[in-house]
Amino acid sequence: EELKEAVEFVHAHGKKLHVTCNIIPHNEDFEGLEDYLKFLESIGIDAIIVADMGIFSLAKRVAPGLELHVSTQASTTNWHTVQMWKELG
């Protein structure tokens, strides 16, 4: 509920709210993540920040309305990696 209120407050002031989902997850970290991503999309979060390709892929599939930003924790240090992230969407 607090996060929903934060979205409303930020949007009322003409700003955007991004949520970090930039952990490097293990298999058990995905439990509940699908529902969480859907929740973020449903309350109007403007974007999520991700570092893991698995989370990136899941978010694109279950919450297509969320804008995705690649985290600096993704170790994107060359144009080949940038191109790969671009091709993924």
C-alpha positions, 0 to 999 in steps of 0.5 A, spaced: 500 500 500 505 504 501 508 503 494 502 505 491 501 511 495 509 513 493 507 512 485 501 516 486 505 522 490 511 521 485 506 522 479 502 527 482 509 531 482 510 530 474 516 525 476 517 517 475 518 512 480 523 506 478 524 500 482 531 496 483 530 488 482 538 488 480 540 482 485 544 476 482 538 471 483 539 464 485 533 459 483 530 460 490 530 468 489 525 467 483 519 464 488 514 470 488 518 474 483 512 473 478 507 476 482 511 482 485 513 484 478 505 484 476 504 488 482 509 493 480 506 493 473 499 494 476 500 500 481 504 504 475 511 503 477 514 507 471 520 502 470 524 497 474 532 496 474 535 489 473 542 486 472 540 479 471 538 476 464 533 471 467 529 477 471 529 481 465 526 475 461 521 474 466 519 481 467 518 482 459 513 476 459 509 477 465 509 485 466 510 487 459 508 494 461 514 495 465 519 499 462 526 495 463 533 499 465 539 495 465 543 496 472 550 498 472 551 491 476 550 487 470 557 489 468 556 492 461 562 494 459 563 493 452 558 495 446 557 487 444 554 487 451 550 493 450 548 490 443 545 484 446 541 487 451 538 492 446 536 486 442 533 483 448 528 489 448 
